[in-house]
Amino acid sequence: MPPSASRRYSRRAALALGASALLSACAATMPPMPAKTSDRPEDLTREQVVSAINAVRRANGAGAWTYNPALESAARAHARLMASQDKLSHDLGITLRQRVSEAGYVLAVGENLAKGYKTLPETIDGWLASPGHRNTLLSPKFVEFGLAFARTGSGKLYWAMIAGGPFEAWRI
């Protein structure tokens, strides 16, 4: 191989390595989940849910969220409605604002939905891979969340996560 060909190959290799390093820096950051005895969502504790969400937020430079039972209630109602209709949608005859208001929550909200993912880590990975869902999951404007899932009669999972926080954060 002539010397000029070897220099071209080296430059190409350096460029390829550099490009792959940049791309990996832009990739969604999902920290490893702690080992557990079951992958069934039914076996998740609230502490495991909070830990999983906050580990992802921390790995992406976002602050921790607290868990809010009213937001969980609204998320559960919507997950059940989606499962009963076997349809993924933010509005199945009741809006997000109506759902959270009925649950007693009056602050600003954002919602992530998913269907078909079998575990919470898979669901979070799906949200991280979608720019809009990723923005909600990592938003510094929200300070709390609730998360729930429901199964269809055939076992398909529907997930709902509602994040909430003060309206003032959106006015800045």
Accessible surface in RSA format (square Angstrom, percent):
REM  Atomic radii and reference values for relative SASA: ProtOr
REM  Chains: A
REM  Algorithm: Lee & Richards
REM  Probe-radius: 1.40
REM  Slices: 20
REM RES _ NUM      All-atoms   Total-Side   Main-Chain    Non-polar    All polar
REM                ABS   REL    ABS   REL    ABS   REL    ABS   REL    ABS   REL
RES MET A   1   176.33  91.3  96.72  64.0  79.61 189.6  99.91  84.9  76.42 101.2
RES PRO A   2    85.88  62.6  78.51  71.6   7.37  26.8  85.35  70.5   0.53   3.3
RES PRO A   3    99.92  72.8  93.09  84.9   6.83  24.8  99.32  82.0   0.59   3.7
RES SER A   4    54.31  45.9  51.44  68.6   2.87   6.6  34.42  73.3  19.89  27.9
RES ALA A   5    24.05  22.1  20.14  31.1   3.91   8.9  20.74  29.2   3.30   8.7
RES SER A   6    50.75  42.9  48.91  65.3   1.84   4.2  23.94  51.0  26.81  37.6
RES ARG A   7   131.70  55.3 129.92  66.2   1.79   4.3  52.95  72.4  78.75  47.7
RES ARG A   8   122.33  51.4 121.35  61.9   0.99   2.3  46.17  63.1  76.16  46.2
RES TYR A   9   145.84  68.1 145.62  82.9   0.22   0.6  98.98  74.4  46.87  57.8
RES SER A  10    66.23  56.0  58.40  77.9   7.82  18.0  34.83  74.2  31.40  44.0
RES ARG A  11   149.06  62.6 145.62  74.2   3.44   8.2  59.61  81.5  89.45  54.2
RES ARG A  12   152.58  64.1 148.23  75.6   4.34  10.3  58.31  79.7  94.27  57.1
RES ALA A  13    38.47  35.4  29.69  45.8   8.77  20.0  37.98  53.5   0.49   1.3
RES ALA A  14    63.05  58.0  49.61  76.6  13.44  30.6  54.70  77.0   8.34  22.1
RES LEU A  15   132.19  73.6 126.02  90.2   6.17  15.5 128.53  90.3   3.66   9.8
RES ALA A  16    62.98  57.9  49.55  76.5  13.43  30.5  58.41  82.3   4.57  12.1
RES LEU A  17   127.36  70.9 123.63  88.4   3.73   9.4 124.28  87.3   3.07   8.3
RES GLY A  18    33.98  41.9   0.00   N/A  33.98  41.9  32.53  89.3   1.45   3.3
RES ALA A  19    51.39  47.2  45.31  69.9   6.07  13.8  49.04  69.1   2.35   6.2
RES SER A  20    61.33  51.8  54.72  73.0   6.61  15.2  45.34  96.5  15.99  22.4
RES ALA A  21    61.21  56.3  50.16  77.4  11.05  25.1  56.46  79.5   4.75  12.6
RES LEU A  22   129.35  72.0 128.08  91.6   1.27   3.2 129.11  90.7   0.24   0.6
RES LEU A  23   128.39  71.5 123.08  88.1   5.31  13.4 123.28  86.6   5.11  13.8
RES SER A  24    77.96  65.9  57.77  77.1  20.18  46.5  46.40  98.8  31.56  44.2
RES ALA A  25    84.35  77.6  44.74  69.0  39.61  90.1  56.86  80.1  27.49  72.8
RES CYS A  26   102.53  77.6  72.29  80.6  30.24  71.1  30.74  77.9  71.79  77.4
RES ALA A  27    54.30  49.9  40.26  62.1  14.04  31.9  50.36  70.9   3.94  10.4
RES ALA A  28    47.71  43.9  21.13  32.6  26.58  60.5  21.17  29.8  26.54  70.3
RES THR A  29    56.48  40.2  53.02  53.7   3.46   8.3  34.46  46.3  22.02  33.3
RES MET A  30    45.86  23.8  20.20  13.4  25.66  61.1  20.20  17.2  25.66  34.0
RES PRO A  31    26.55  19.4  20.50  18.7   6.06  22.0  25.54  21.1   1.01   6.3
RES PRO A  32   129.46  94.4 103.22  94.1  26.24  95.4 114.52  94.6  14.94  92.8
RES MET A  33    52.07  27.0  27.79  18.4  24.28  57.8  27.00  23.0  25.07  33.2
RES PRO A  34    95.57  69.7  78.71  71.8  16.86  61.3  91.28  75.4   4.29  26.6
RES ALA A  35   109.68 100.8  68.72 106.1  40.95  93.2  79.25 111.6  30.42  80.6
RES LYS A  36    68.73  33.5  32.40  19.9  36.33  86.5  34.09  30.7  34.64  36.9
RES THR A  37   150.35 106.9 110.24 111.8  40.11  95.6  89.82 120.7  60.52  91.5
RES SER A  38    29.05  24.5  18.38  24.5  10.67  24.6  24.64  52.5   4.41   6.2
RES ASP A  39    93.29  65.3  82.08  81.7  11.21  26.5  21.64  50.9  71.65  71.5
RES ARG A  40   129.97  54.6 126.65  64.6   3.32   7.9  58.31  79.7  71.66  43.4
RES PRO A  41     4.07   3.0   1.52   1.4   2.55   9.3   2.00   1.7   2.07  12.8
RES GLU A  42    74.51  42.8  43.38  32.8  31.13  74.1  39.71  76.8  34.80  28.4
RES ASP A  43    70.66  49.5  47.90  47.7  22.76  53.8  24.03  56.6  46.63  46.5
RES LEU A  44    36.70  20.4  13.59   9.7  23.11  58.1  13.87   9.7  22.82  61.4
RES THR A  45    66.47  47.3  59.85  60.7   6.62  15.8  63.83  85.7   2.64   4.0
RES ARG A  46   110.64  46.5  97.45  49.7  13.19  31.4  39.69  54.2  70.94  43.0
RES GLU A  47   127.36  73.1 120.83  91.4   6.53  15.5  70.30 136.0  57.06  46.6
RES GLN A  48    65.69  36.7  60.20  44.0   5.49  13.1  29.53  62.8  36.16  27.4
RES VAL A  49    12.86   8.5  12.86  11.6   0.00   0.0  12.86  11.2   0.00   0.0
RES VAL A  50    35.20  23.2  35.20  31.9   0.00   0.0  35.20  30.6   0.00   0.0
RES SER A  51    55.64  47.0  47.20  63.0   8.44  19.4  29.93  63.7  25.72  36.0
RES ALA A  52     2.06   1.9   0.28   0.4   1.79   4.1   1.67   2.4   0.39   1.0
RES ILE A  53     0.00   0.0   0.00   0.0   0.00   0.0   0.00   0.0   0.00   0.0
RES ASN A  54    14.23   9.8  13.77  13.3   0.46   1.1   6.42  15.4   7.81   7.6
RES ALA A  55    20.52  18.9  18.36  28.3   2.16   4.9  18.81  26.5   1.71   4.5
RES VAL A  56     0.00   0.0   0.00   0.0   0.00   0.0   0.00   0.0   0.00   0.0
RES ARG A  57     3.86   1.6   3.86   2.0   0.00   0.0   0.00   0.0   3.86   2.3
RES ARG A  58   157.27  66.0 143.42  73.1  13.85  33.0  72.14  98.6  85.12  51.6
RES ALA A  59    44.90  41.3  10.54  16.3  34.37  78.2  23.42  33.0  21.48  56.9
RES ASN A  60    37.72  26.0   5.22   5.0  32.50  78.3   9.99  24.0  27.74  26.8
RES GLY A  61    76.69  94.6   0.00   N/A  76.69  94.6  38.93 106.8  37.77  84.6
RES ALA A  62    17.20  15.8   4.40   6.8  12.80  29.1  11.14  15.7   6.06  16.1
RES GLY A  63    50.93  62.8   0.00   N/A  50.93  62.8  39.90 109.5  11.04  24.7
RES ALA A  64    76.83  70.6  43.64  67.3  33.19  75.5  44.79  63.1  32.05  84.9
RES TRP A  65     4.88   2.0   0.85   0.4   4.03   9.5   1.01   0.5   3.87   6.3
RES THR A  66    90.28  64.2  86.70  87.9   3.58   8.5  79.50 106.8  10.78  16.3
RES TYR A  67    37.46  17.5  14.21   8.1  23.25  60.5   8.88   6.7  28.58  35.2
RES ASN A  68    24.47  16.9  23.87  23.1   0.60   1.4   0.64   1.5  23.84  23.0
RES PRO A  69    81.56  59.4  76.51  69.7   5.05  18.4  76.93  63.5   4.64  28.8
RES ALA A  70    25.82  23.7  18.83  29.1   6.99  15.9  23.89  33.6   1.93   5.1
RES LEU A  71     0.04   0.0   0.04   0.0   0.00   0.0   0.04   0.0   0.00   0.0
RES GLU A  72    24.47  14.0  24.47  18.5   0.00   0.0   3.04   5.9  21.42  17.5
RES SER A  73    58.99  49.9  52.02  69.4   6.97  16.1  23.40  49.8  35.59  49.9
RES ALA A  74     2.32   2.1   0.00   0.0   2.32   5.3   2.32   3.3   0.00   0.0
RES ALA A  75     0.00   0.0   0.00   0.0   0.00   0.0   0.00   0.0   0.00   0.0
RES ARG A  76    77.43  32.5  77.43  39.5   0.00   0.0  16.86  23.0  60.57  36.7
RES ALA A  77    56.43  51.9  43.87  67.7  12.55  28.6  50.40  71.0   6.02  16.0
RES HIS A  78     0.25   0.1   0.00   0.0   0.25   0.6   0.25   0.3   0.00   0.0
RES ALA A  79     0.00   0.0   0.00   0.0   0.00   0.0   0.00   0.0   0.00   0.0
RES ARG A  80   143.91  60.4 139.11  70.9   4.80  11.4  45.27  61.9  98.64  59.8
RES LEU A  81    49.53  27.6  45.50  32.6   4.03  10.1  49.10  34.5   0.43   1.2
RES MET A  82     0.00   0.0   0.00   0.0   0.00   0.0   0.00   0.0   0.00   0.0
RES ALA A  83     8.20   7.5   3.40   5.3   4.80  10.9   3.59   5.1   4.61  12.2
RES SER A  84    90.38  76.4  45.93  61.3  44.45 102.4  51.46 109.6  38.92  54.5
RES GLN A  85    90.52  50.6  64.28  47.0  26.25  62.5  32.00  68.1  58.52  44.4
RES ASP A  86    71.80  50.3  53.58  53.3  18.22  43.1  21.23  50.0  50.56  50.4
RES LYS A  87   114.22  55.7 110.90  68.0   3.32   7.9  60.93  54.8  53.29  56.8
RES LEU A  88    74.97  41.8  52.17  37.3  22.80  57.3  52.17  36.6  22.80  61.4
RES SER A  89    27.63  23.4  20.05  26.8   7.58  17.5  11.95  25.4  15.69  22.0
RES HIS A  90    88.13  48.2  84.12  58.5   4.01  10.3  61.67  63.6  26.45  30.8
RES ASP A  91    78.61  55.1  62.78  62.5  15.83  37.4  27.70  65.2  50.90  50.8
RES LEU A  92    23.27  13.0   3.62   2.6  19.66  49.4  11.00   7.7  12.28  33.0
RES GLY A  93    76.73  94.6   0.00   N/A  76.73  94.6  40.56 111.3  36.17  81.0
RES ILE A  94    39.56  22.5  39.30  29.3   0.27   0.6  39.56  28.5   0.00   0.0
RES THR A  95    57.02  40.6  56.36  57.1   0.65   1.6  53.78  72.2   3.24   4.9
RES LEU A  96    34.19  19.0  31.28  22.4   2.91   7.3  31.28  22.0   2.91   7.8
RES ARG A  97    89.96  37.8  87.82  44.8   2.13   5.1  68.41  93.5  21.55  13.1
RES GLN A  98    89.06  49.8  85.03  62.1   4.03   9.6  29.13  62.0  59.93  45.5
RES ARG A  99     9.26   3.9   5.04   2.6   4.22  10.0   6.74   9.2   2.52   1.5
RES VAL A 100     0.06   0.0   0.02   0.0   0.04   0.1   0.06   0.1   0.00   0.0
RES SER A 101    54.59  46.1  38.96  52.0  15.63  36.0  29.23  62.2  25.36  35.5
RES GLU A 102   138.61  79.6  99.11  75.0  39.50  94.0  49.76  96.2  88.85  72.5
RES ALA A 103    30.58  28.1   2.64   4.1  27.94  63.6  13.91  19.6  16.67  44.2
RES GLY A 104    59.17  73.0   0.00   N/A  59.17  73.0  32.38  88.9  26.79  60.0
RES TYR A 105    12.43   5.8  11.29   6.4   1.14   3.0  12.43   9.3   0.00   0.0
RES VAL A 106   110.00  72.4  99.02  89.6  10.98  26.5 100.29  87.1   9.71  26.3
RES LEU A 107    64.70  36.0  64.70  46.3   0.00   0.0  64.70  45.4   0.00   0.0
RES ALA A 108     8.48   7.8   7.32  11.3   1.16   2.6   8.48  11.9   0.00   0.0
RES VAL A 109    30.22  19.9   6.26   5.7  23.96  57.7   6.26   5.4  23.96  65.0
RES GLY A 110    12.55  15.5   0.00   N/A  12.55  15.5  12.55  34.4   0.00   0.0
RES GLU A 111    17.04   9.8   1.85   1.4  15.19  36.2   1.80   3.5  15.24  12.4
RES ASN A 112     0.59   0.4   0.59   0.6   0.00   0.0   0.00   0.0   0.59   0.6
RES LEU A 113     8.38   4.7   3.46   2.5   4.92  12.4   3.46   2.4   4.92  13.2
RES ALA A 114     5.71   5.3   1.79   2.8   3.92   8.9   5.71   8.0   0.00   0.0
RES LYS A 115    93.38  45.6  78.79  48.3  14.59  34.7  39.69  35.7  53.69  57.2
RES GLY A 116    38.27  47.2   0.00   N/A  38.27  47.2  22.29  61.2  15.98  35.8
RES TYR A 117    80.14  37.4  78.36  44.6   1.78   4.6  47.45  35.7  32.69  40.3
RES LYS A 118   147.19  71.8 143.95  88.3   3.24   7.7  97.99  88.2  49.20  52.4
RES THR A 119    15.84  11.3  15.84  16.1   0.00   0.0  13.29  17.9   2.55   3.8
RES LEU A 120     2.98   1.7   1.09   0.8   1.89   4.7   1.09   0.8   1.89   5.1
RES PRO A 121    24.77  18.0  24.77  22.6   0.00   0.0  24.77  20.4   0.00   0.0
RES GLU A 122    76.43  43.9  73.41  55.5   3.02   7.2  32.43  62.7  44.00  35.9
RES THR A 123     0.00   0.0   0.00   0.0   0.00   0.0   0.00   0.0   0.00   0.0
RES ILE A 124     0.00   0.0   0.00   0.0   0.00   0.0   0.00   0.0   0.00   0.0
RES ASP A 125    67.22  47.1  62.38  62.1   4.84  11.5  23.54  55.4  43.68  43.6
RES GLY A 126    15.37  19.0   0.00   N/A  15.37  19.0   8.23  22.6   7.14  16.0
RES TRP A 127     3.99   1.6   3.98   1.9   0.01   0.0   3.99   2.1   0.00   0.0
RES LEU A 128     4.98   2.8   0.24   0.2   4.74  11.9   0.24   0.2   4.74  12.7
RES ALA A 129    82.52  75.9  48.47  74.8  34.05  77.5  56.95  80.2  25.57  67.7
RES SER A 130    33.94  28.7  31.13  41.5   2.81   6.5  21.99  46.8  11.95  16.7
RES PRO A 131   104.48  76.1 100.44  91.6   4.04  14.7 104.22  86.0   0.25   1.6
RES GLY A 132    48.61  59.9   0.00   N/A  48.61  59.9  38.56 105.8  10.05  22.5
RES HIS A 133    51.09  27.9  49.88  34.7   1.22   3.1  42.76  44.1   8.34   9.7
RES ARG A 134    58.77  24.7  58.77  30.0   0.00   0.0  20.74  28.3  38.03  23.0
RES ASN A 135   102.30  70.5  94.43  91.3   7.87  18.9  28.47  68.5  73.83  71.4
RES THR A 136    22.75  16.2  20.06  20.3   2.69   6.4   2.52   3.4  20.23  30.6
RES LEU A 137     0.00   0.0   0.00   0.0   0.00   0.0   0.00   0.0   0.00   0.0
RES LEU A 138    27.79  15.5  20.93  15.0   6.86  17.2  21.29  15.0   6.50  17.5
RES SER A 139    12.52  10.6   9.26  12.4   3.26   7.5   9.71  20.7   2.81   3.9
RES PRO A 140   116.55  84.9  91.75  83.6  24.80  90.1  95.51  78.9  21.04 130.7
RES LYS A 141    70.69  34.5  67.88  41.7   2.81   6.7  40.94  36.8  29.76  31.7
RES PHE A 142     8.31   4.2   5.96   3.7   2.34   6.1   5.96   3.6   2.34   6.7
RES VAL A 143    74.50  49.0  70.14  63.5   4.36  10.5  71.25  61.9   3.24   8.8
RES GLU A 144    26.43  15.2  26.43  20.0   0.00   0.0   0.59   1.1  25.84  21.1
RES PHE A 145     0.00   0.0   0.00   0.0   0.00   0.0   0.00   0.0   0.00   0.0
RES GLY A 146     0.00   0.0   0.00   N/A   0.00   0.0   0.00   0.0   0.00   0.0
RES LEU A 147     8.93   5.0   3.52   2.5   5.41  13.6   3.52   2.5   5.41  14.6
RES ALA A 148     2.29   2.1   0.00   0.0   2.29   5.2   2.29   3.2   0.00   0.0
RES PHE A 149    47.78  23.9  37.62  23.3  10.16  26.4  37.62  22.8  10.16  29.1
RES ALA A 150    11.97  11.0   6.62  10.2   5.35  12.2  11.97  16.9   0.00   0.0
RES ARG A 151    99.77  41.9  74.39  37.9  25.38  60.4  38.68  52.9  61.09  37.0
RES THR A 152    15.48  11.0   7.08   7.2   8.40  20.0   9.50  12.8   5.98   9.0
RES GLY A 153    95.13 117.3   0.00   N/A  95.13 117.3  48.40 132.8  46.73 104.7
RES SER A 154   106.60  90.1  60.48  80.7  46.12 106.3  58.01 123.5  48.59  68.1
RES GLY A 155    28.80  35.5   0.00   N/A  28.80  35.5  21.08  57.8   7.72  17.3
RES LYS A 156    71.74  35.0  60.44  37.1  11.30  26.9  48.50  43.7  23.24  24.8
RES LEU A 157     5.65   3.1   3.62   2.6   2.03   5.1   3.62   2.5   2.03   5.5
RES TYR A 158     0.00   0.0   0.00   0.0   0.00   0.0   0.00   0.0   0.00   0.0
RES TRP A 159     0.00   0.0   0.00   0.0   0.00   0.0   0.00   0.0   0.00   0.0
RES ALA A 160     0.00   0.0   0.00   0.0   0.00   0.0   0.00   0.0   0.00   0.0
RES MET A 161     0.00   0.0   0.00   0.0   0.00   0.0   0.00   0.0   0.00   0.0
RES ILE A 162     0.00   0.0   0.00   0.0   0.00   0.0   0.00   0.0   0.00   0.0
RES ALA A 163     0.00   0.0   0.00   0.0   0.00   0.0   0.00   0.0   0.00   0.0
RES GLY A 164     0.00   0.0   0.00   N/A   0.00   0.0   0.00   0.0   0.00   0.0
RES GLY A 165     0.00   0.0   0.00   N/A   0.00   0.0   0.00   0.0   0.00   0.0
RES PRO A 166    45.18  32.9  45.18  41.2   0.00   0.0  45.18  37.3   0.00   0.0
RES PHE A 167    81.29  40.7  80.26  49.7   1.04   2.7  80.26  48.7   1.04   3.0
RES GLU A 168   104.32  59.9 103.36  78.2   0.96   2.3  58.39 112.9  45.93  37.5
RES ALA A 169    21.02  19.3  15.68  24.2   5.34  12.1  18.22  25.7   2.80   7.4
RES TRP A 170   113.20  45.4  89.70  43.4  23.50  55.2  89.69  47.8  23.51  38.1
RES ARG A 171   177.56  74.6 140.00  71.4  37.56  89.4  70.13  95.8 107.43  65.1
RES ILE A 172   178.87 101.8 125.04  93.2  53.83 129.7 150.59 108.4  28.28  76.7
END  Absolute sums over single chains surface
CHAIN  1 A     9586.4       7456.8       2129.7       6006.5       3580.0
END  Absolute sums over all chains
TOTAL          9586.4       7456.8       2129.7       6006.5       3580.0
